[in-house]
Amino acid sequence: MSYEITFFGLLLSLLYIGITGLYPGGIIVPGYLVLFADQPARIAGTLLAALLTLLCFKLASQYLIIFGRRRFVFMVLVGGVWALLWLQVFPSFLPLSPEFRVIGWVIPGLIANSFERQGVIVTTASLFTVTVAAYLLGRVMYMML
């Protein structure tokens, strides 16, 4: 079911963007997060990494000219650094639950980029709307088969 549910996430993301004009953290992000719907701590860790990425961008943009493609690449790279730190460094210092991890290394940067463009609340609401819709659609389709 996991491969099919990812496609549902992609299709629903495209429909959502077409109807509302809002990006749910990127086109692929809801399809990827729905794979981890049974692990809410990982989704929370990913959102926290995205917020930290946005904070790093806000600090860096006071001293650097970051816009357009450079902003996108900056967000993805810093999100990847946070994901790497979360996986390799933080467990040594912070005994967090092993489930409280980051999903992928690109996803936090994609979400942070949408946070910057649309705002945190709008992006988070859109992300959860599409992710939950994809999850429910996947469950219904799985029950029918």
Residue pairs with C-beta under 8 A, 6 or more apart in sequence:
1 138
1 142
2 35
4 138
4 141
5 31
5 34
5 35
5 134
5 135
5 137
5 138
6 31
6 32
6 34
6 35
7 31
8 31
8 34
8 134
8 137
8 138
8 141
9 28
9 30
9 31
9 32
9 33
9 34
9 130
9 131
9 134
10 27
10 28
10 31
12 30
12 130
12 133
12 134
12 137
13 24
13 26
13 27
13 28
13 29
13 30
13 31
13 130
14 27
16 22
16 24
16 126
16 129
16 130
17 23
17 24
17 27
20 126
22 118
22 122
22 123
22 126
23 114
23 117
23 118
23 123
23 126
24 30
24 114
24 123
24 126
24 127
24 129
24 130
24 131
25 50
25 107
25 110
25 111
25 114
25 123
25 126
25 127
26 107
26 110
26 111
26 113
26 114
28 110
29 107
29 110
29 111
29 127
30 127
30 130
30 131
30 134
31 134
32 103
32 104
32 107
33 43
33 46
33 103
33 107
33 127
33 131
34 131
34 134
34 135
34 138
36 42
36 43
36 103
37 43
37 131
37 135
39 99
41 97
41 99
41 100
41 101
42 99
42 100
42 101
42 102
42 103
43 103
44 100
45 86
45 100
45 101
45 102
45 103
46 102
46 103
46 104
46 107
46 108
46 111
47 111
47 124
49 79
49 82
49 83
49 86
49 102
49 108
50 79
50 107
50 108
50 109
50 111
50 112
50 115
51 112
51 115
51 120
52 82
52 108
53 75
53 78
53 79
53 82
53 108
53 109
53 111
53 112
54 75
54 112
54 115
54 116
54 120
56 78
57 66
57 71
57 74
57 75
57 78
57 112
57 116
60 66
60 74
66 74
71 113
71 116
72 109
72 113
75 109
75 110
75 112
75 113
75 116
76 106
76 109
76 110
76 113
77 109
78 109
78 112
79 105
79 106
79 107
79 108
79 109
79 110
79 111
79 112
80 105
80 106
80 108
80 109
82 102
82 108
83 102
83 104
83 105
83 108
84 105
86 101
86 102
87 101
87 102
90 96
91 98
102 108
111 123
111 127
114 123
114 127
115 123
117 123
118 126
